[in-house]
């Protein structure tokens, strides 16, 4: 143990400030490289978001309903796919959302959802309308909407009610979806491999 310490101390003494400076510069370059890669991976997704056009807070005036009118905007140069948006009651994102089913991502209740499938590059969806939260909320807050989508590179993202952008994976939602799709493929394969009930096409009385 002492010998190892002495070897380490001797090596430390042989390293001058120029070598330490070079080592620090190398580590900084590696950190910058990974930071740039992270920024590049978010650049497409950062251009995909929703806009609340009109919202009627609860309680609405007599004869009117509590509504949220919105549209999804894609300012990236890639096609946004698997686009879905959902309306929720007042609440906040759960810390453990990745470990929960989709209905448990937000502390408020899910009101309704709409699947848009795709939004073209540089375009936007048609305006949609959701019922708003049934209970009054903070006057400065927008009605909570959660947007899910894939960017032009196929990566899945979630945009939260306050605009925060988060990679969807890894999450229980993705695992659950993969299990469901695998079961569906097995069921379809079973139906395709099963022989027909009456290959000859003749009735039993012939």
trRosetta pair geometry for C-beta under 8 A, 3 or more apart (Angstrom, degrees):
i j d omega theta_ij theta_ji phi_ij phi_ji
1 4 5.9 -53 -154 32 30 111
1 5 6.7 29 149 -18 62 105
2 5 5.6 -55 -152 35 35 112
2 6 6.3 34 151 -20 67 106
3 6 5.7 -55 -148 36 32 111
3 7 6.4 34 154 -20 66 103
4 7 5.7 -51 -148 34 32 111
4 8 6.4 32 153 -17 64 106
5 8 5.7 -56 -150 38 32 111
5 9 6.3 31 153 -19 66 107
6 9 5.6 -53 -145 37 32 111
6 10 6.3 33 155 -20 65 105
7 10 5.8 -55 -148 36 30 111
7 11 6.4 30 153 -19 65 105
8 11 5.7 -53 -148 35 32 110
8 12 6.4 35 153 -23 65 105
9 12 5.6 -51 -150 31 33 115
9 13 6.6 32 153 -20 64 103
10 13 5.9 -55 -153 33 33 110
10 14 6.7 27 152 -18 65 107
11 14 5.9 -61 -152 36 34 108
11 15 6.7 32 153 -23 67 105
12 15 6.1 -59 -154 29 32 109
15 19 4.8 -112 -162 81 84 136
15 20 6.2 99 147 -52 111 87
16 19 5.6 101 57 11 63 99
16 20 7.4 -123 109 -1 37 92
17 20 5.4 -53 -147 40 39 113
17 21 6.1 44 153 -24 69 104
18 21 5.6 -53 -150 35 30 113
18 22 6.5 31 151 -19 63 104
19 22 5.6 -50 -147 35 34 112
19 23 6.4 36 152 -20 65 103
20 23 5.6 -52 -148 35 33 112
20 24 6.4 33 153 -17 65 104
21 24 5.8 -53 -148 37 32 110
21 25 6.3 33 153 -19 64 106
22 25 5.6 -54 -148 37 32 113
22 26 6.4 34 153 -21 64 104
23 26 5.7 -54 -151 33 31 112
23 27 6.6 28 154 -16 65 104
24 27 5.8 -55 -148 37 33 109
24 28 6.3 33 154 -19 66 107
25 28 5.6 -55 -147 37 32 112
25 29 6.3 35 154 -22 65 104
26 29 5.6 -53 -149 33 32 112
26 30 6.6 32 153 -18 65 102
27 30 5.7 -51 -150 34 34 111
27 31 6.4 34 152 -17 65 105
28 31 5.6 -54 -149 38 33 112
28 32 6.3 34 153 -19 66 105
29 32 5.7 -53 -146 37 31 111
29 33 6.3 38 152 -25 64 104
30 33 5.6 -51 -149 31 32 115
30 34 6.6 22 157 -11 65 105
31 34 6.2 -59 -148 40 30 103
31 35 6.2 30 154 -19 66 110
32 35 5.6 -57 -144 39 31 112
32 36 6.2 31 157 -20 66 106
33 36 6.0 -58 -151 36 26 108
33 37 6.5 26 152 -19 63 106
34 37 5.5 -49 -145 35 36 114
34 38 6.4 39 153 -21 65 102
35 38 5.7 -52 -150 34 32 112
35 39 6.4 31 152 -17 65 105
36 39 5.6 -52 -146 38 34 111
36 40 6.2 35 154 -20 66 105
37 40 5.7 -54 -146 36 31 111
37 41 6.4 33 154 -22 64 105
38 41 5.8 -54 -149 33 31 111
38 42 6.6 18 155 -10 63 109
39 42 6.0 -67 -152 42 31 104
39 43 6.5 53 149 -54 66 93
40 43 5.5 -30 -149 -7 36 120
41 45 7.9 6 140 9 61 116
41 153 7.9 -93 -143 58 68 153
41 155 7.1 39 -176 3 95 172
42 45 5.5 -71 -155 52 54 107
42 46 5.3 62 148 -38 86 106
42 165 6.8 118 -154 110 110 137
43 46 5.9 -51 -144 26 25 115
43 47 7.3 18 157 -15 56 105
43 76 7.8 124 128 -120 70 109
44 47 6.3 -69 -167 32 33 107
44 48 7.3 17 147 -13 66 110
44 76 4.5 67 -154 -142 70 147
44 77 7.7 -90 -118 44 93 67
44 78 5.3 -1 -148 29 130 129
44 151 4.1 109 113 -177 120 132
44 152 5.1 -121 -155 26 147 99
44 153 6.3 149 30 0 159 99
45 48 5.8 -66 -156 35 43 108
45 76 7.7 16 -51 -60 17 148
45 149 7.8 160 -132 84 86 105
45 151 4.6 -86 -70 -67 76 134
45 155 7.0 -71 -57 87 124 111
45 157 4.6 128 -145 -54 134 163
45 165 5.9 138 131 -174 114 136
46 165 6.3 -118 -97 -5 64 171
47 74 6.8 61 124 -169 91 48
47 75 4.0 -118 -175 75 102 86
47 76 3.8 141 77 -57 131 78
48 72 7.4 11 -174 177 83 97
48 73 7.2 -177 -144 92 43 58
48 74 5.1 4 -109 -113 87 70
48 75 7.3 -158 -69 30 44 67
48 76 6.0 -36 -47 -5 91 117
48 80 5.1 134 -122 -97 139 138
48 119 7.3 136 -138 71 106 134
48 147 7.7 -162 135 138 93 138
48 149 5.7 -111 142 82 145 153
48 151 6.6 -157 0 -102 142 83
48 157 7.5 123 73 69 124 140
48 159 7.4 -152 105 -34 81 140
49 72 7.5 -172 103 -152 28 64
49 73 5.8 -11 65 58 71 97
49 147 7.0 150 -147 46 39 163
49 159 5.9 -175 -120 -162 69 167
49 163 7.2 10 -140 -135 128 80
50 70 5.4 11 176 -179 115 122
50 71 6.9 172 -153 89 74 33
50 72 5.0 -41 -98 -100 81 65
50 73 7.0 152 -109 12 26 78
50 85 6.1 101 -83 -119 149 139
50 145 5.9 -83 87 109 153 139
50 147 5.1 176 -21 -63 118 137
50 159 7.0 164 7 93 92 136
51 70 6.4 158 81 -155 48 71
51 71 5.6 -9 54 59 96 79
51 72 7.9 174 15 -94 73 20
51 73 5.9 49 -16 -18 110 120
52 55 5.6 -4 173 -38 122 115
52 68 6.2 -59 -137 -165 105 95
52 69 7.3 104 -166 75 61 52
52 70 5.3 -38 -104 -97 51 90
52 142 4.8 170 10 -153 160 125
52 143 6.6 148 -125 40 141 87
52 145 7.1 169 -74 3 102 134
53 69 4.6 -60 65 106 103 99
53 70 6.2 178 4 -98 86 27
53 71 6.4 49 -36 0 120 95
53 127 6.3 -35 13 -131 154 117
54 67 7.0 15 109 101 99 107
54 68 7.7 170 91 -154 58 32
54 69 4.1 23 49 39 92 120
55 67 6.8 -153 -139 96 46 59
55 68 4.9 6 -111 -111 94 68
55 69 7.1 -151 -68 24 52 68
55 132 6.1 109 -162 -98 91 131
55 142 6.5 157 -17 -149 159 68
55 143 5.1 -178 -136 -11 138 113
56 60 5.2 35 149 -109 121 107
56 64 6.2 -126 -170 147 156 122
56 65 6.8 105 78 95 143 49
56 66 5.4 -148 97 -132 94 41
56 67 4.9 47 27 37 108 76
56 68 8.0 -129 29 -62 65 45
56 132 6.2 -150 70 -9 69 148
57 60 7.5 162 84 -81 42 62
57 66 6.8 -24 159 -132 16 98
57 132 6.9 -132 -117 149 28 157
57 136 6.3 52 166 -130 106 75
57 137 7.0 -129 -142 41 105 81
57 139 7.2 -20 -92 -121 166 62
58 66 4.5 -6 -71 -98 84 144
58 132 6.2 -168 -37 105 93 116
58 133 6.2 -106 1 95 129 72
58 134 5.8 99 -99 177 162 27
58 135 5.9 166 85 140 145 6
58 136 5.0 -131 89 -70 84 57
58 137 7.6 74 42 -4 97 76
59 66 7.5 -85 -142 -63 32 116
59 136 6.7 -51 -19 -59 62 102
60 64 4.3 -129 161 95 123 93
60 65 5.7 151 4 175 171 6
60 66 5.0 -144 -42 -60 112 66
61 64 4.8 47 62 25 82 123
65 131 7.0 -77 160 -123 117 81
65 132 7.9 152 141 19 77 95
66 131 6.3 55 88 -173 85 72
66 132 3.7 -106 152 56 94 110
66 133 7.0 -88 151 64 140 41
66 134 6.7 158 53 -106 155 40
67 129 5.6 -19 -167 -168 117 104
67 130 7.0 140 -161 77 63 45
67 131 6.5 -65 -106 -121 54 33
67 132 5.5 -39 9 -24 4 100
68 87 6.0 157 48 -117 140 129
68 129 7.0 153 79 -156 48 54
68 130 4.6 -15 60 62 101 96
68 131 7.5 20 15 102 88 16
68 132 5.0 124 -34 -87 89 81
68 143 4.2 -109 -90 63 133 151
68 145 6.8 -178 147 -59 149 115
69 127 5.9 11 -179 -180 99 112
69 128 7.2 172 -151 88 56 40
69 129 4.9 -19 -100 -100 75 82
70 85 7.0 -140 103 147 144 156
70 127 7.0 154 79 -153 30 67
70 128 5.6 -24 65 63 81 87
70 129 7.7 155 19 -89 70 35
70 130 7.2 6 10 5 115 105
70 145 6.3 90 -87 -86 164 168
71 124 5.2 48 150 164 120 117
71 125 5.2 -172 -162 69 78 82
71 126 6.9 -126 -120 122 104 18
71 127 5.0 -58 -67 -96 105 58
71 128 6.9 139 -89 12 53 77
72 80 7.6 -138 145 101 124 153
72 83 6.1 132 140 -179 168 136
72 85 6.3 -155 -66 -45 120 137
72 116 6.1 -153 25 27 146 172
72 119 5.4 -118 109 -75 113 153
72 124 6.3 170 87 -159 48 72
72 125 4.3 45 44 5 90 123
72 147 6.6 141 -116 -131 112 130
72 149 7.9 144 -168 -66 139 140
73 119 7.6 158 -173 168 9 148
73 124 4.5 -23 -104 -104 63 105
73 125 7.9 -105 -61 13 37 76
74 79 7.8 20 173 -146 158 32
74 80 4.6 -140 -105 -6 133 127
74 119 4.2 156 -23 117 130 113
74 120 6.6 171 68 81 138 32
74 121 6.1 -101 127 -115 117 30
74 122 6.9 -35 100 4 84 17
74 123 5.9 10 55 60 103 62
74 124 6.7 179 18 -86 70 48
75 122 6.7 49 -135 -107 41 45
76 80 7.2 112 46 -54 119 96
76 121 6.1 -86 95 -129 63 86
76 151 6.7 -10 78 -154 175 96
76 152 6.0 -147 130 -20 131 119
77 121 5.1 41 -154 -156 31 136
77 122 7.4 27 -102 -39 53 94
77 152 6.9 -9 89 -54 58 165
78 121 5.9 126 42 -87 10 113
78 151 5.9 62 87 165 136 74
78 152 1.6 -48 174 -76 155 140
78 153 6.8 -39 -149 -27 169 59
79 118 6.0 -17 179 -157 105 112
79 119 7.7 159 -165 74 60 47
79 120 6.4 -32 -118 -127 81 44
79 121 6.0 -71 -71 -38 51 87
79 152 5.8 105 37 -109 51 79
80 83 5.4 59 134 -67 106 119
80 118 6.4 143 85 -157 63 55
80 119 4.3 -4 61 53 119 93
80 120 8.0 -81 30 -23 83 9
80 121 8.0 141 -10 -74 78 54
80 149 5.0 -12 -173 -176 106 134
80 150 6.9 151 -162 73 54 56
80 151 6.6 -30 -108 -118 72 39
80 152 7.4 -52 -67 -56 49 66
81 117 7.0 -29 -152 167 63 57
81 118 5.2 -14 -105 -99 62 84
81 149 7.1 130 68 -167 34 79
81 150 4.6 -24 68 60 85 113
81 154 7.8 -11 49 -109 124 58
82 117 7.3 -14 -87 -146 22 40
82 148 7.0 -64 132 128 93 94
82 149 6.1 147 85 -144 75 43
82 150 4.6 65 37 -5 113 105
82 156 7.2 -43 89 -111 143 94
83 115 7.4 126 90 -167 59 55
83 116 4.2 -42 99 70 111 104
83 117 6.1 -7 43 69 87 15
83 118 6.3 144 8 -91 115 14
83 119 5.5 67 -49 -13 165 100
83 125 7.5 -164 127 -65 149 133
83 147 7.5 -20 -159 -168 81 92
83 148 7.2 159 -149 89 35 60
83 149 4.5 12 -102 -105 71 101
83 150 8.0 -105 -57 26 62 66
84 113 6.2 16 176 178 106 112
84 114 7.0 174 -155 89 65 44
84 115 4.8 -25 -104 -108 94 66
84 116 6.7 -177 -88 18 36 75
84 147 7.6 159 85 -155 47 48
84 148 4.8 -5 59 58 92 105
84 149 7.4 -180 23 -69 57 63
85 113 7.0 172 93 -154 39 69
85 114 5.6 -11 63 60 84 90
85 116 6.8 32 2 -14 99 116
85 128 7.3 145 71 64 133 151
85 145 5.8 4 -176 -179 103 111
85 146 7.1 166 -153 83 56 46
85 147 5.0 -14 -103 -103 88 71
85 148 7.5 -169 -76 23 41 68
86 110 5.9 -23 166 -150 128 107
86 111 7.7 154 173 52 79 70
86 112 6.9 -168 -150 99 71 39
86 113 3.8 -25 -100 -102 95 89
86 114 7.4 171 -84 18 50 60
86 145 6.9 158 79 -155 40 63
86 146 5.2 -14 58 57 93 94
86 148 7.9 26 0 -1 102 104
87 110 7.5 113 82 -165 50 60
87 111 4.3 -44 100 57 99 117
87 112 5.4 14 42 52 108 77
87 113 7.4 -159 17 -78 65 46
87 130 3.9 157 -41 162 148 153
87 131 6.8 161 103 65 156 61
87 132 7.5 -112 -173 -112 136 32
87 133 8.0 -151 164 -56 102 66
87 143 6.6 -6 -147 144 101 117
87 144 7.1 115 -163 88 54 67
87 145 5.7 -31 -98 -101 60 76
88 91 6.6 -77 144 34 120 113
88 106 4.9 1 -162 97 160 158
88 108 4.6 115 158 88 98 115
88 109 6.8 171 -158 86 71 35
88 110 5.4 -43 -103 -105 81 51
88 111 6.2 -170 -99 -1 21 89
88 133 7.7 3 114 -82 43 100
88 144 4.3 -56 68 103 97 119
88 145 7.3 169 15 -93 85 26
88 146 6.4 47 -16 -11 125 106
88 161 7.3 -100 52 -61 118 129
89 108 3.2 -155 79 -177 78 115
89 109 4.5 42 4 42 127 74
89 110 7.9 -97 2 -53 82 15
89 111 6.5 125 -46 -50 72 99
89 133 4.8 108 -132 -127 60 104
89 134 7.3 -31 -112 25 108 80
89 135 7.1 49 -156 30 108 103
89 144 7.0 3 89 44 16 128
90 108 5.2 149 68 -87 27 138
90 133 5.4 63 -29 -144 82 164
90 135 6.6 -87 13 76 121 106
90 137 4.5 171 -84 -105 134 119
90 138 7.9 133 -134 3 131 81
90 141 7.7 77 -121 108 103 151
90 144 6.5 154 -103 -13 37 125
91 106 5.1 115 86 164 130 89
91 107 3.4 -167 -168 71 123 85
91 108 3.1 -155 -10 -27 121 84
91 144 6.8 -20 42 -43 76 171
92 106 7.2 177 89 -154 20 72
92 107 5.4 21 46 12 64 122
93 97 5.8 -47 -178 -41 89 143
93 105 6.6 -33 -139 160 77 79
93 106 6.1 -47 -99 -103 49 67
93 107 7.9 -112 -58 -11 5 85
93 160 5.6 -39 -60 -136 133 142
93 164 7.8 -84 -10 62 154 137
94 97 4.6 136 69 -63 88 80
94 100 6.5 34 78 5 145 150
94 104 6.6 -27 17 152 155 78
94 105 6.3 -157 28 -175 102 30
94 106 6.9 -153 -13 -98 87 15
94 107 6.2 130 -63 -58 88 78
96 99 4.7 -45 175 42 93 114
96 100 6.1 94 118 -29 87 106
97 100 5.6 -69 -147 37 37 112
97 104 7.2 -179 -128 112 63 76
97 105 4.3 55 -148 -138 114 69
97 106 7.8 35 -109 -51 123 45
97 171 7.5 -25 123 -135 75 120
98 170 6.7 72 -172 98 122 61
98 171 4.3 -114 -147 -112 71 80
98 172 6.6 121 154 -2 49 80
99 171 7.7 -113 -50 -152 27 65
99 172 5.5 70 -159 -26 28 125
100 103 7.9 -110 150 67 107 55
100 104 3.5 -107 169 89 135 121
100 105 6.2 -178 84 -69 120 49
100 172 6.1 161 49 47 13 136
100 173 7.9 11 92 -48 53 89
101 104 5.3 82 59 13 70 105
101 172 6.6 -76 -70 109 44 121
101 173 6.7 110 -147 -88 39 77
101 176 6.7 37 -113 -22 83 169
102 105 5.9 -22 -163 -19 45 114
102 110 7.9 39 128 -64 90 154
102 173 5.2 81 -64 -112 85 122
103 110 5.6 -99 -131 0 77 131
105 146 6.9 94 100 -130 140 167
105 158 7.9 -136 -162 -159 149 154
105 173 8.0 2 -64 -52 116 136
106 110 7.2 116 53 -69 117 78
106 144 6.8 138 -162 156 151 144
106 146 6.7 -139 -44 -48 134 138
106 161 7.9 79 -120 -17 134 120
108 133 7.2 -53 -168 -114 145 121
108 144 6.2 128 46 52 147 155
110 113 6.9 -8 177 -45 120 101
111 130 6.5 102 97 173 127 114
111 131 5.7 -137 168 75 134 99
111 133 7.2 -129 -57 -91 139 52
112 130 5.5 -177 66 -143 116 99
112 131 6.4 95 2 30 130 95
114 128 5.7 -170 79 -164 171 155
114 130 7.4 -127 -16 -76 120 102
116 119 6.4 21 129 -53 131 93
116 125 5.2 -51 -147 -113 144 143
116 128 7.9 -109 -79 -43 112 143
119 123 6.1 -159 175 87 77 94
119 124 6.6 -3 -160 -137 119 25
119 125 5.4 -70 -103 -54 110 87
119 149 7.7 -36 21 -131 114 140
120 123 4.0 39 69 24 93 137
121 152 7.4 36 -84 -84 111 126
125 128 7.0 -11 123 -21 125 106
130 143 7.6 -173 82 124 117 144
130 145 7.5 151 26 -98 154 106
131 134 7.9 10 151 -64 115 76
132 143 5.0 -108 -135 -106 89 145
133 137 5.9 61 69 -33 146 122
133 143 6.0 -173 -8 -136 94 95
133 144 7.2 61 -54 24 121 94
137 141 5.4 -81 133 67 119 126
137 143 7.6 141 33 -101 149 59
138 141 4.1 78 71 -6 103 116
142 145 7.5 -54 132 9 113 96
142 161 6.8 -171 82 -176 99 93
144 161 4.0 -49 -136 -95 74 147
145 161 6.0 124 43 -105 46 78
146 158 6.6 -14 -174 -167 99 98
146 159 7.3 163 -160 81 50 56
146 160 6.2 -12 -116 -122 83 47
146 161 6.6 -49 -69 -49 67 76
147 158 7.2 148 81 -160 55 48
147 159 4.2 -3 59 53 107 104
148 156 7.2 -3 -172 -169 91 95
148 157 7.3 170 -149 87 49 51
148 158 5.6 -17 -99 -104 74 71
148 159 8.0 -158 -69 22 31 70
148 168 7.0 59 -141 -86 98 134
149 156 7.5 174 96 -144 31 57
149 157 5.9 -16 66 58 74 92
149 159 7.8 4 19 -2 105 105
150 154 5.4 -13 -178 -148 123 35
150 155 6.4 149 -151 69 73 28
150 156 5.4 -38 -92 -88 76 60
150 157 7.5 142 -105 13 27 79
151 154 7.2 -51 68 16 63 17
151 155 5.3 -5 35 55 104 85
151 157 6.4 52 -33 -7 99 124
155 167 6.9 -52 168 -130 113 97
156 167 7.1 86 85 -167 67 65
156 168 3.8 -50 119 31 109 132
156 169 6.1 86 60 -18 114 95
156 174 7.3 160 60 -89 160 121
157 165 6.0 -10 -174 -168 124 91
157 166 6.8 145 -160 78 72 40
157 167 6.1 -57 -105 -109 68 40
157 168 6.0 -141 -96 -27 12 90
158 165 7.6 157 82 -154 48 46
158 166 5.0 -20 62 66 95 93
158 167 7.9 31 18 122 82 8
158 168 5.3 110 -26 -86 97 82
159 163 6.8 -25 -174 -152 98 32
159 164 7.2 163 -154 81 55 42
159 165 5.3 -18 -102 -100 79 72
159 166 7.9 164 -87 21 33 70
160 163 7.0 -30 72 43 72 19
160 164 4.5 -3 41 57 117 93
160 165 7.8 -148 10 -70 80 27
160 166 6.9 41 -26 4 108 113
168 171 5.6 -81 164 8 71 134
168 173 7.1 -80 -180 73 109 124
168 174 6.5 123 132 -53 108 117
169 174 5.4 13 -97 -18 95 163
170 174 6.7 -112 -153 50 54 135
170 175 7.9 45 -175 -42 91 101
171 174 5.1 100 63 3 79 98
171 175 7.4 -146 101 -1 46 87
172 175 5.4 -55 -150 39 41 113
172 176 5.9 42 153 -21 72 107
173 176 5.9 -56 -145 38 27 111
173 177 6.3 27 155 -19 62 109
174 177 5.7 -55 -146 37 31 112
174 178 6.3 32 155 -20 65 105
175 178 5.8 -56 -149 35 30 110
175 179 6.5 29 153 -18 65 105
176 179 5.8 -53 -149 35 31 111
176 180 6.5 32 152 -19 63 107
177 180 5.6 -54 -149 36 32 113
177 181 6.4 30 155 -17 66 106
178 181 5.8 -55 -146 38 31 109
178 182 6.3 32 155 -20 65 106
179 182 5.8 -55 -148 36 30 112
179 183 6.5 30 154 -17 64 106
180 183 5.9 -57 -151 37 30 110
180 184 6.4 31 152 -20 64 106
181 184 5.5 -53 -147 35 34 113
181 185 6.4 35 154 -19 66 103
182 185 5.8 -52 -148 35 32 110
182 186 6.5 32 153 -18 64 105
183 186 5.7 -54 -148 36 33 111
183 187 6.4 35 153 -20 65 105
184 187 5.7 -54 -149 35 32 112
184 188 6.4 31 154 -17 65 105
185 188 5.7 -54 -147 38 33 110
185 189 6.2 33 154 -20 66 106
186 189 5.7 -54 -147 37 31 112
186 190 6.4 36 153 -23 64 104
187 190 5.7 -52 -151 32 31 113
187 191 6.7 30 153 -16 63 104
188 191 5.8 -55 -151 36 34 110
188 192 6.4 31 153 -18 66 108
189 192 5.7 -56 -146 38 33 111
189 193 6.2 21 160 -11 67 111
190 193 6.2 -64 -143 43 27 102
190 194 6.4 37 157 -37 64 105
191 194 5.9 -47 -146 17 30 115
195 199 7.0 -45 175 -59 102 113
196 199 5.2 126 69 -80 112 65
198 201 6.3 120 125 -81 101 23
198 202 7.2 -140 175 53 115 50
202 206 4.5 -99 -177 54 115 141
203 206 5.4 107 60 -12 73 100
